[in-house]
Amino acid sequence: MRVRLLALGDVPPRLAEAVLAGLPRPYAGGEIGRLAVSLESCYDRQRAQVDAACLIEQVPNPESDWLIMGLTGVDLFMPALTYVFGISHLGGRRGLVSWYRLRPEKDSPDAPALFVRRIITEVVHELGHGDGLVHCVVPDCAMHRSLWPEAIDLKHPAYCPACLATLTSGSEQP
């Protein structure tokens, strides 16, 4: 599967390139582009956040053999959740990841590398959902649920053997 990363708004320099280069199997490269979106229709003034379910509807459906992932710096939420790092349509081959809450503490000596690793891990997570994977019970699998940024640090930016086998075989998860 090839991945098309679409920048929604300004993206930190070289971030999209680092994400594309950091994607694990079964993703085989891809391309980077931009997507003009209207945040106004998805913005919730009371919460001062952007509705993730609304925004993902502006991400186009991919061609066959492609997955599309939008990258944004806006603060995303879903009605039942205070915030989300991303969203995907299960099996829909498209998703969205925000780095708004993924920046590590500034005094961390490895903050830039940790920031990129968190984004890659979340992109891999949302690509997995877009490719049909559900949350995994293996704690260090990219498909394990993360409710706060530090939990992402406990995961690998790759799939566990069972999730990888599910993706590469095209079968349903056990």
N, C-alpha and C positions, 0 to 999 in steps of 0.2 A: 504494500500500500504506500502510496505517495501522499505527502502532507503539504497542503497549501496554508501557510501562515499569513493571516491578514491583519495588518495593523489598523486598529480602530483608534484614530487620534495619534498623538505623539508617542513614540516608543523610544526608550533609552537607546543610545547608539550601540549598535552591534548585538542588541538583545535577541532580535529575531534570528540572526545568523547563528548565535550561540545555541538557541533552542533547537533550531533545525539540525545543527551538527550534533547535538546531544541526544537525539531521539534513538531509542534502542530498536532491536528487531521487534516486530516484523516491518517496521517502517523503513522505506528505502529512499530517503531524501525527499526532495520536493522543491518548492519555490516560495518566495516571499512577495507579498503584494500589500496594497492598501485598500481599505474599504471606508467610504464615506457613510457615516450613519447619523441619524437624528437622535440625540440623547434626550431632547426635550420631551418627546412623547413617552419616554420610559422613566423619566425622572420623578421621584416622589419627594415633593417639597417638605412634607412632615418629617420624613426620615433622612432627608438630604443624601439620598442614595439612588442608584439606578436599579430598576427591576430587571434582574437577569433573564427571566422568562420572556419579557418584552424585547430586550435587546438581542437575544439569540435569534429572534424571528427576522432580524435584519441581516443575519449571516446567510448567504446564499446556499442552496443545496449544491453539493458537489457532483461532478461528473463521476462516472463509474471508475473504480480503481483509485479514487482520491478521497481524502478526508480533509475537511476544512476546519481550521482553528483560528478564531479571532483572538487577538491579544489587546488588552486594554488596561488603562491605569485608573479607571473609575471604580468607586466603591459599589459592589454589587450586593443585592439582597434578594431573598425570596420571601414571600409573605410570612411563612412560619419560622423563618430563620433571621437572626440579627444580621448576618452577612454570609456570603459564600465566596469561595475562591474561584469558582467556575461553574459552568453548567453545560450539559450536552443532552441531546435527544438520544435516548437509548437506541442504539442501532441506526441512528439517523446520519452518521458519518459527518456530523458537524458539531462544533462546540465553541466555547468561549472561556477564556481564563483572564482574570484580573490580577495584577501584581500589587494592587493598592495596599493590601494588608500583608504582603509577603516580605517586605523589607526587614532585615534583621536590625538589631540594635546597632547604632552607628559606631559604638566603641568596640565592636567585635573586630578582631584583626582580619578575619576572613570574610567580612561582610559582603564584598562584591561577589565572591565565588559562591557564598551561601545563598545570596539573592538569586543568582542565575540557576543554581541547583534546585531551589524551591520552585521556580517557575517551570523548569523542565519537568520536574516530578509532577506538578499539577497538570501540565499539558499532556503528559503521558497518561495520567489518570483520566482526564476528560476525553482523550482520544480513545482510551479503552471503552468508556461508556458509549462513545459514538460508534464504536465497532462492535457493541453488543455486550460488553462485560459489565457485570454488576459488582458491588463491593465484595472484597475478598477478606477472609479471616486471617490470612497470613500477615503478621504485623509489619513486615518490611517490604511487602509488595506495593507497587505504585497504586494498586486498586484498593488498598486498605483505606478506610474512611479517615479523614483528617478534619478535626473541628477547630484547630488552632494552628498557627504557623509552625510552632516548635514540633508538633506531631509530624509535620511533613519531613522534618529533619531525620526522623527515625525510619523513613522509608527509603528504598532505592528508587532511582528514576528509571526503573525497569519492572517488568512483570515477573512474578514468581513462575516456576515451571508449569504449574497447573493453568494459570491464566494465559501464559504464552502458548501452551499446547491448545487451549481452546481457540485462541485467535488464529493460529496457523492451521488448525484442522477445520475451522469453520463450523464447529459443532457448538451446542449449547453447553453452558457451564453446568457442572454436577450440582 
